[in-house]
Amino acid sequence: MKLEFSKLNIQEVIDTIDENKALEWQLDIRKFLEKYAEEDAVISISELQGEVIFDVEMRKQNIKNTVIALNELLELKQGDTTLLSNSIRMKSGAIVIAQAIEAKMDIYCTEQTDVIKIPYTGQDQNTIHWGLNYVYLTEAQVHQSSDVLHRIEKIVVEAYGIKDETKSHLYKNDEQHIYEVFSVKLFPIGIRKLGEEEFTTFGEVQISRSAQGHMLVNSPNYNDQIDTQKVVHIVDNKTFRWLLPNEYLDNELNTIIDFDHIEDVLRPYIDSRFVVINYPHSETGKEVVTLVVKRLYIDDFKFPTDGLKDYEIPRQNYSIGDFPENDDRAVIRSEVKRLLAEN
């Protein structure tokens, strides 16, 4: 089913869906469009988290403002082609059809499926290379549709962190524009190109950092401030990046410290197991770069600091006799902090 928002207004598109002949999923689309056509509508949208589906009431105006800002960032324009292959009742389906309405795109609609098929869009489809201009996908759809992804000019993947396996399916066409979008309570608020670290926020979103280092989000989309529970480095008022498990943000210097890098530099000079962490200084209580070594005594322990910047040099050393065993450095760091706190 093709809905031509490039040529028709929303009411004219609604009229093309015959209630007497339409299938259930097509009727769901018609009902959504009828609701979206109302100026002050509140739309119920579902989201899947794990194995639980929950419903959220979203104001039509907030959806509209969000997708207009997203469309501008993606440079979507009238006449572009897109695809609806998720249920219109779910967030990803509602967002993409709202994008089509506001950008005046032509949208090809199918019943919900994880296997994406490129629809026939015209006789020149093969000569113009791209089968579709834009598609908003889930990670499951990326995995099930890797054979056709190269035919899509712009791809947005909805994920909290795209897995390496997923990235391997996407990095196949240098001419494509592939993005990862980060959402908070159903609303996309940030976007970045796949492979980049920093997200750019869009729409009327304000971000800040809590005392625990979590990203806080304020937006007309929410009644209250949202704590994402994710540790963040805020670059500026429109840009942020998540901190990796091996990273620590020095607030005074506004500098990210990479523990893995420090450990790699020190490894040739330390003949026992060790780890680098952020930990309160024994005198000031301020968190500093701290070296923890597996040994009984630390008094005479010395090591060269060539290759380290001043802010990377450990400011204090500790020893632990019973050093944690694990292949994951982040797990070791967490366990070492626990042991130090107990002792």
Summary of the structure (lengths in Angstrom):
residues: 343
radius of gyration: 25.1
end to end distance: 66.5
largest distance: 85.5
contacts: 976
relative contact order: 0.07
helix: 27%
strand: 33%
